[in-house]
Amino acid sequence: MVSAPERAERPSGPDADQGLAGAGPRRRGRLIAVLVVLALGGIGVAATWPETEPSIVSHKVDPPDPVDPNAAASPCAAEDLDIRLAADRVAVTPGVPVKFTVSLQNEGEVQCLVDGPRRSLAVTAYQGEVGEPTAERVWSSADCAGEKEERLLLLGPGDVDITEASWSDSRSAPGCAPGQPKLVAGEYTAQATLADVEGVASDVVRVTYTVPEPSGSPSPSGSPSGSASARPSGSASADRSAHRSEEAAERSTDKQTEKSTEKSTDKPSKKP
């Protein structure tokens, strides 16, 4: 039930109904516009707002202990050492030795000890390829090294020890046994190793050993012996003439002997 004042304030008629019906869409339009403005503002704020950096995840519980390069030295391990071999020539001939240079470097982070006498830090040569079953060991700088030789090396990080070894055209055997056979011409390979530390070996160096062909020895006349020029011209014909003269003399002697035999046979023997 509507009171009298309310009826007086409420408009009546068709226009009043149209005004009430249009008020609803206008309010909804304003609400939608406000929502659109708020949405666009939120997008702009999100676009300009700085992104947060991802956090760094560490898998280490404790940092590693610092390395003391002056700590007490221990024997060098194979992974700390780098050994290299170089040769001053790749062609070897009798009487002209090849000189090998061995470089041993400590690539570790701390100093270490290496026992490197010649019987341990050595160069070994093979006829054939190093490591192949058919390769023949022909020489080593350790074969004639002294058993009592001492050479203890203290190598700091990055330190390099350099030694040299010469190889001529001779063979050798462990213990420096004498009377070894001579080398034959062919291809040879060499490698440097550290016997006291397993796994330390250099790259292979290849050399070729050649033997010059022997030349003929000179004869007393100055020309090579056995050559055709060593015999004077005409000597062959002279030899044939002398041989014919000897045959003729022999035939003459044989004829005289036959005649003497015939005469003695034809002569009658005297009776007493």
Secondary structure by P-SEA (a helix, b strand, c coil): cccaaaaaaccccaaaaaaaaaaaaaaaaaaaaaaaaaaaaaaaaaaabbbbcbbbbbccccccccccccccccccccccbbbbbbbccccccccbbbbbbbbbbbcccccccccccccccbbbbbccccccccccccccccccccccbbbbbbcccbbbbbbbbbbcccccccccccbbbbbcbbbbbbbbbbcccccccccbbbbbbbbccbbbbbcccccccccccccccaaaaaaaaaaaaaaaaaaaaaaaaaaaaaaaaabbbbcc
